[in-house]
Amino acid sequence: MKTICLVLLLGSMMIGLAYAAEESSGGYTNKPEGEQTEYLKTLKEGSWLCTGPEAYDQAIEEQRKWQGKDLEELKKQLLDKKLCMYLDHEYAEKIMHPSVKVLERQGDKIKVTFAVEFRKRFELLHHQISRIVLAGWTDEKNLIDYIP
């Protein structure tokens, strides 16, 4: 009986010490002290998401040439070449917030990853949810603060 009481006492002391350590450090984190936390980010609508920084520059140049013409054909052309995709209002709405994460930076271009969710209803109570994780390059200006 004394052994069980001793084990329980030691166990509760260890849990108490772990809790006190967590509270004093402000929670568990892998960031160095003094580093500012970044705001939650999302992509703004009207952004290009491309396979590389060069492809992004090419898409922007093509868009400038297509001023006044139907942008839908340019979107389809770049998507068929598997270079870029255009994030319109409908697609930007499907981004699972706040899931845009910066993976890499090259000058003013950033590589981001995010998840998109599609829902399809079959019957009154039945539906299918598909989640796709995408990654690509875009301009740093296309990353905006997420406001819930």
Rosetta constraint file for C-alpha pairs under 8 A:
AtomPair CA 1 CA 5 HARMONIC 6.36 0.50
AtomPair CA 2 CA 6 HARMONIC 6.12 0.50
AtomPair CA 3 CA 7 HARMONIC 6.17 0.50
AtomPair CA 4 CA 8 HARMONIC 6.17 0.50
AtomPair CA 5 CA 9 HARMONIC 6.09 0.50
AtomPair CA 6 CA 10 HARMONIC 6.15 0.50
AtomPair CA 7 CA 11 HARMONIC 6.00 0.50
AtomPair CA 8 CA 12 HARMONIC 6.11 0.50
AtomPair CA 9 CA 13 HARMONIC 6.20 0.50
AtomPair CA 10 CA 14 HARMONIC 6.23 0.50
AtomPair CA 11 CA 15 HARMONIC 6.31 0.50
AtomPair CA 12 CA 16 HARMONIC 6.08 0.50
AtomPair CA 13 CA 17 HARMONIC 6.15 0.50
AtomPair CA 14 CA 18 HARMONIC 6.17 0.50
AtomPair CA 15 CA 19 HARMONIC 6.14 0.50
AtomPair CA 16 CA 20 HARMONIC 6.14 0.50
AtomPair CA 17 CA 21 HARMONIC 6.13 0.50
AtomPair CA 18 CA 22 HARMONIC 6.25 0.50
AtomPair CA 19 CA 23 HARMONIC 6.24 0.50
AtomPair CA 20 CA 24 HARMONIC 6.17 0.50
AtomPair CA 21 CA 25 HARMONIC 6.27 0.50
AtomPair CA 22 CA 26 HARMONIC 6.24 0.50
AtomPair CA 22 CA 27 HARMONIC 5.00 0.50
AtomPair CA 22 CA 28 HARMONIC 6.38 0.50
AtomPair CA 23 CA 27 HARMONIC 5.97 0.50
AtomPair CA 31 CA 35 HARMONIC 6.68 0.50
AtomPair CA 39 CA 145 HARMONIC 6.31 0.50
AtomPair CA 39 CA 146 HARMONIC 7.52 0.50
AtomPair CA 40 CA 98 HARMONIC 5.95 0.50
AtomPair CA 40 CA 100 HARMONIC 7.89 0.50
AtomPair CA 40 CA 145 HARMONIC 5.85 0.50
AtomPair CA 40 CA 146 HARMONIC 5.35 0.50
AtomPair CA 41 CA 98 HARMONIC 6.27 0.50
AtomPair CA 41 CA 99 HARMONIC 7.45 0.50
AtomPair CA 41 CA 100 HARMONIC 5.80 0.50
AtomPair CA 41 CA 101 HARMONIC 7.41 0.50
AtomPair CA 41 CA 143 HARMONIC 6.28 0.50
AtomPair CA 41 CA 144 HARMONIC 5.53 0.50
AtomPair CA 41 CA 145 HARMONIC 4.58 0.50
AtomPair CA 41 CA 146 HARMONIC 4.91 0.50
AtomPair CA 42 CA 95 HARMONIC 7.97 0.50
AtomPair CA 42 CA 97 HARMONIC 7.10 0.50
AtomPair CA 42 CA 98 HARMONIC 6.42 0.50
AtomPair CA 42 CA 99 HARMONIC 7.18 0.50
AtomPair CA 42 CA 100 HARMONIC 5.32 0.50
AtomPair CA 42 CA 143 HARMONIC 5.74 0.50
AtomPair CA 42 CA 144 HARMONIC 5.51 0.50
AtomPair CA 42 CA 145 HARMONIC 6.24 0.50
AtomPair CA 42 CA 146 HARMONIC 5.55 0.50
AtomPair CA 43 CA 47 HARMONIC 7.21 0.50
AtomPair CA 43 CA 92 HARMONIC 6.93 0.50
AtomPair CA 43 CA 100 HARMONIC 7.23 0.50
AtomPair CA 43 CA 142 HARMONIC 5.68 0.50
AtomPair CA 43 CA 143 HARMONIC 4.81 0.50
AtomPair CA 43 CA 144 HARMONIC 6.00 0.50
AtomPair CA 44 CA 87 HARMONIC 7.90 0.50
AtomPair CA 44 CA 92 HARMONIC 6.88 0.50
AtomPair CA 44 CA 142 HARMONIC 5.62 0.50
AtomPair CA 44 CA 143 HARMONIC 6.41 0.50
AtomPair CA 44 CA 144 HARMONIC 6.37 0.50
AtomPair CA 45 CA 87 HARMONIC 5.55 0.50
AtomPair CA 45 CA 88 HARMONIC 5.09 0.50
AtomPair CA 45 CA 89 HARMONIC 5.27 0.50
AtomPair CA 45 CA 91 HARMONIC 7.97 0.50
AtomPair CA 45 CA 92 HARMONIC 5.65 0.50
AtomPair CA 46 CA 86 HARMONIC 6.67 0.50
AtomPair CA 46 CA 87 HARMONIC 5.47 0.50
AtomPair CA 46 CA 88 HARMONIC 5.22 0.50
AtomPair CA 46 CA 89 HARMONIC 7.28 0.50
AtomPair CA 47 CA 86 HARMONIC 5.96 0.50
AtomPair CA 47 CA 87 HARMONIC 5.28 0.50
AtomPair CA 47 CA 88 HARMONIC 7.35 0.50
AtomPair CA 47 CA 138 HARMONIC 7.39 0.50
AtomPair CA 47 CA 142 HARMONIC 6.16 0.50
AtomPair CA 48 CA 56 HARMONIC 6.90 0.50
AtomPair CA 48 CA 59 HARMONIC 7.46 0.50
AtomPair CA 48 CA 84 HARMONIC 6.42 0.50
AtomPair CA 48 CA 85 HARMONIC 5.80 0.50
AtomPair CA 48 CA 86 HARMONIC 4.69 0.50
AtomPair CA 48 CA 87 HARMONIC 6.17 0.50
AtomPair CA 48 CA 138 HARMONIC 6.16 0.50
AtomPair CA 49 CA 56 HARMONIC 7.13 0.50
AtomPair CA 49 CA 84 HARMONIC 5.47 0.50
AtomPair CA 49 CA 85 HARMONIC 5.35 0.50
AtomPair CA 49 CA 86 HARMONIC 6.35 0.50
AtomPair CA 49 CA 87 HARMONIC 7.30 0.50
AtomPair CA 49 CA 136 HARMONIC 5.37 0.50
AtomPair CA 49 CA 137 HARMONIC 5.45 0.50
AtomPair CA 49 CA 138 HARMONIC 5.28 0.50
AtomPair CA 50 CA 55 HARMONIC 5.90 0.50
AtomPair CA 50 CA 56 HARMONIC 5.38 0.50
AtomPair CA 50 CA 83 HARMONIC 5.61 0.50
AtomPair CA 50 CA 84 HARMONIC 4.02 0.50
AtomPair CA 50 CA 85 HARMONIC 6.37 0.50
AtomPair CA 50 CA 136 HARMONIC 5.18 0.50
AtomPair CA 50 CA 137 HARMONIC 5.00 0.50
AtomPair CA 50 CA 138 HARMONIC 6.49 0.50
AtomPair CA 51 CA 55 HARMONIC 6.29 0.50
AtomPair CA 51 CA 56 HARMONIC 7.58 0.50
AtomPair CA 51 CA 82 HARMONIC 7.80 0.50
AtomPair CA 51 CA 83 HARMONIC 5.57 0.50
AtomPair CA 51 CA 84 HARMONIC 6.35 0.50
AtomPair CA 51 CA 136 HARMONIC 5.40 0.50
AtomPair CA 51 CA 137 HARMONIC 6.08 0.50
AtomPair CA 52 CA 56 HARMONIC 6.37 0.50
AtomPair CA 52 CA 136 HARMONIC 6.90 0.50
AtomPair CA 52 CA 137 HARMONIC 5.47 0.50
AtomPair CA 53 CA 57 HARMONIC 6.37 0.50
AtomPair CA 53 CA 106 HARMONIC 7.93 0.50
AtomPair CA 53 CA 109 HARMONIC 6.29 0.50
AtomPair CA 53 CA 137 HARMONIC 5.91 0.50
AtomPair CA 53 CA 138 HARMONIC 7.14 0.50
AtomPair CA 54 CA 58 HARMONIC 6.20 0.50
AtomPair CA 55 CA 59 HARMONIC 6.16 0.50
AtomPair CA 55 CA 83 HARMONIC 6.09 0.50
AtomPair CA 55 CA 84 HARMONIC 7.06 0.50
AtomPair CA 56 CA 60 HARMONIC 6.31 0.50
AtomPair CA 56 CA 84 HARMONIC 7.17 0.50
AtomPair CA 56 CA 137 HARMONIC 6.86 0.50
AtomPair CA 56 CA 138 HARMONIC 6.36 0.50
AtomPair CA 56 CA 139 HARMONIC 7.90 0.50
AtomPair CA 57 CA 61 HARMONIC 6.21 0.50
AtomPair CA 58 CA 62 HARMONIC 6.13 0.50
AtomPair CA 59 CA 63 HARMONIC 6.09 0.50
AtomPair CA 59 CA 78 HARMONIC 7.56 0.50
AtomPair CA 59 CA 84 HARMONIC 7.21 0.50
AtomPair CA 60 CA 64 HARMONIC 6.32 0.50
AtomPair CA 61 CA 65 HARMONIC 6.46 0.50
AtomPair CA 62 CA 66 HARMONIC 6.25 0.50
AtomPair CA 62 CA 74 HARMONIC 7.81 0.50
AtomPair CA 63 CA 67 HARMONIC 6.58 0.50
AtomPair CA 63 CA 71 HARMONIC 7.62 0.50
AtomPair CA 63 CA 74 HARMONIC 7.48 0.50
AtomPair CA 66 CA 70 HARMONIC 7.47 0.50
AtomPair CA 66 CA 71 HARMONIC 7.05 0.50
AtomPair CA 66 CA 74 HARMONIC 7.78 0.50
AtomPair CA 70 CA 74 HARMONIC 7.48 0.50
AtomPair CA 71 CA 75 HARMONIC 6.26 0.50
AtomPair CA 72 CA 76 HARMONIC 6.22 0.50
AtomPair CA 73 CA 77 HARMONIC 6.04 0.50
AtomPair CA 74 CA 78 HARMONIC 6.17 0.50
AtomPair CA 75 CA 79 HARMONIC 6.07 0.50
AtomPair CA 75 CA 84 HARMONIC 7.87 0.50
AtomPair CA 75 CA 85 HARMONIC 6.66 0.50
AtomPair CA 75 CA 86 HARMONIC 6.31 0.50
AtomPair CA 76 CA 80 HARMONIC 5.97 0.50
AtomPair CA 77 CA 81 HARMONIC 6.37 0.50
AtomPair CA 78 CA 82 HARMONIC 6.24 0.50
AtomPair CA 78 CA 83 HARMONIC 5.50 0.50
AtomPair CA 78 CA 84 HARMONIC 5.44 0.50
AtomPair CA 78 CA 85 HARMONIC 6.93 0.50
AtomPair CA 79 CA 83 HARMONIC 6.04 0.50
AtomPair CA 79 CA 84 HARMONIC 5.49 0.50
AtomPair CA 79 CA 85 HARMONIC 5.56 0.50
AtomPair CA 87 CA 91 HARMONIC 5.56 0.50
AtomPair CA 87 CA 92 HARMONIC 5.78 0.50
AtomPair CA 88 CA 92 HARMONIC 6.04 0.50
AtomPair CA 89 CA 93 HARMONIC 6.17 0.50
AtomPair CA 90 CA 94 HARMONIC 6.79 0.50
AtomPair CA 91 CA 95 HARMONIC 7.04 0.50
AtomPair CA 94 CA 116 HARMONIC 5.41 0.50
AtomPair CA 94 CA 117 HARMONIC 5.63 0.50
AtomPair CA 94 CA 118 HARMONIC 6.96 0.50
AtomPair CA 95 CA 99 HARMONIC 7.43 0.50
AtomPair CA 95 CA 114 HARMONIC 6.98 0.50
AtomPair CA 95 CA 115 HARMONIC 5.92 0.50
AtomPair CA 95 CA 116 HARMONIC 4.52 0.50
AtomPair CA 95 CA 117 HARMONIC 6.59 0.50
AtomPair CA 96 CA 114 HARMONIC 7.39 0.50
AtomPair CA 96 CA 115 HARMONIC 5.66 0.50
AtomPair CA 96 CA 116 HARMONIC 5.59 0.50
AtomPair CA 96 CA 117 HARMONIC 6.45 0.50
AtomPair CA 97 CA 146 HARMONIC 7.68 0.50
AtomPair CA 98 CA 146 HARMONIC 6.75 0.50
AtomPair CA 99 CA 113 HARMONIC 7.67 0.50
AtomPair CA 99 CA 114 HARMONIC 5.18 0.50
AtomPair CA 99 CA 115 HARMONIC 6.46 0.50
AtomPair CA 100 CA 112 HARMONIC 6.37 0.50
AtomPair CA 100 CA 113 HARMONIC 5.62 0.50
AtomPair CA 100 CA 114 HARMONIC 4.60 0.50
AtomPair CA 100 CA 115 HARMONIC 7.68 0.50
AtomPair CA 101 CA 112 HARMONIC 5.42 0.50
AtomPair CA 101 CA 113 HARMONIC 5.37 0.50
AtomPair CA 101 CA 114 HARMONIC 6.47 0.50
AtomPair CA 102 CA 110 HARMONIC 6.66 0.50
AtomPair CA 102 CA 111 HARMONIC 5.89 0.50
AtomPair CA 102 CA 112 HARMONIC 4.50 0.50
AtomPair CA 102 CA 113 HARMONIC 6.67 0.50
AtomPair CA 103 CA 110 HARMONIC 7.40 0.50
AtomPair CA 103 CA 111 HARMONIC 5.39 0.50
AtomPair CA 103 CA 112 HARMONIC 5.51 0.50
AtomPair CA 103 CA 113 HARMONIC 7.08 0.50
AtomPair CA 104 CA 110 HARMONIC 5.71 0.50
AtomPair CA 104 CA 111 HARMONIC 5.03 0.50
AtomPair CA 104 CA 112 HARMONIC 7.33 0.50
AtomPair CA 105 CA 109 HARMONIC 5.95 0.50
AtomPair CA 105 CA 110 HARMONIC 4.48 0.50
AtomPair CA 105 CA 111 HARMONIC 6.33 0.50
AtomPair CA 106 CA 110 HARMONIC 6.22 0.50
AtomPair CA 108 CA 139 HARMONIC 6.04 0.50
AtomPair CA 108 CA 140 HARMONIC 5.59 0.50
AtomPair CA 109 CA 137 HARMONIC 6.59 0.50
AtomPair CA 109 CA 138 HARMONIC 5.66 0.50
AtomPair CA 109 CA 139 HARMONIC 4.56 0.50
AtomPair CA 109 CA 140 HARMONIC 5.54 0.50
AtomPair CA 110 CA 137 HARMONIC 5.52 0.50
AtomPair CA 110 CA 138 HARMONIC 5.65 0.50
AtomPair CA 110 CA 139 HARMONIC 6.08 0.50
AtomPair CA 110 CA 140 HARMONIC 5.83 0.50
AtomPair CA 111 CA 135 HARMONIC 6.97 0.50
AtomPair CA 111 CA 136 HARMONIC 5.38 0.50
AtomPair CA 111 CA 137 HARMONIC 4.33 0.50
AtomPair CA 111 CA 138 HARMONIC 6.54 0.50
AtomPair CA 112 CA 135 HARMONIC 5.51 0.50
AtomPair CA 112 CA 136 HARMONIC 5.64 0.50
AtomPair CA 112 CA 137 HARMONIC 6.28 0.50
AtomPair CA 112 CA 138 HARMONIC 7.59 0.50
AtomPair CA 113 CA 133 HARMONIC 6.97 0.50
AtomPair CA 113 CA 134 HARMONIC 5.51 0.50
AtomPair CA 113 CA 135 HARMONIC 4.13 0.50
AtomPair CA 113 CA 136 HARMONIC 6.64 0.50
AtomPair CA 114 CA 133 HARMONIC 5.62 0.50
AtomPair CA 114 CA 134 HARMONIC 5.53 0.50
AtomPair CA 114 CA 135 HARMONIC 6.56 0.50
AtomPair CA 115 CA 131 HARMONIC 6.49 0.50
AtomPair CA 115 CA 132 HARMONIC 5.48 0.50
AtomPair CA 115 CA 133 HARMONIC 4.22 0.50
AtomPair CA 115 CA 134 HARMONIC 6.13 0.50
AtomPair CA 116 CA 131 HARMONIC 5.56 0.50
AtomPair CA 116 CA 132 HARMONIC 5.28 0.50
AtomPair CA 116 CA 133 HARMONIC 6.35 0.50
AtomPair CA 116 CA 134 HARMONIC 7.61 0.50
AtomPair CA 117 CA 129 HARMONIC 6.85 0.50
AtomPair CA 117 CA 130 HARMONIC 5.69 0.50
AtomPair CA 117 CA 131 HARMONIC 4.50 0.50
AtomPair CA 117 CA 132 HARMONIC 6.57 0.50
AtomPair CA 118 CA 129 HARMONIC 5.72 0.50
AtomPair CA 118 CA 130 HARMONIC 5.13 0.50
AtomPair CA 118 CA 131 HARMONIC 6.40 0.50
AtomPair CA 119 CA 127 HARMONIC 6.82 0.50
AtomPair CA 119 CA 128 HARMONIC 5.67 0.50
AtomPair CA 119 CA 129 HARMONIC 4.63 0.50
AtomPair CA 119 CA 130 HARMONIC 6.47 0.50
AtomPair CA 120 CA 127 HARMONIC 5.42 0.50
AtomPair CA 120 CA 128 HARMONIC 5.09 0.50
AtomPair CA 120 CA 129 HARMONIC 6.54 0.50
AtomPair CA 121 CA 126 HARMONIC 6.15 0.50
AtomPair CA 121 CA 127 HARMONIC 4.12 0.50
AtomPair CA 121 CA 128 HARMONIC 6.38 0.50
AtomPair CA 122 CA 126 HARMONIC 5.51 0.50
AtomPair CA 122 CA 127 HARMONIC 5.35 0.50
AtomPair CA 122 CA 128 HARMONIC 7.62 0.50
AtomPair CA 123 CA 127 HARMONIC 6.96 0.50
AtomPair CA 138 CA 142 HARMONIC 6.92 0.50
AtomPair CA 139 CA 143 HARMONIC 7.64 0.50
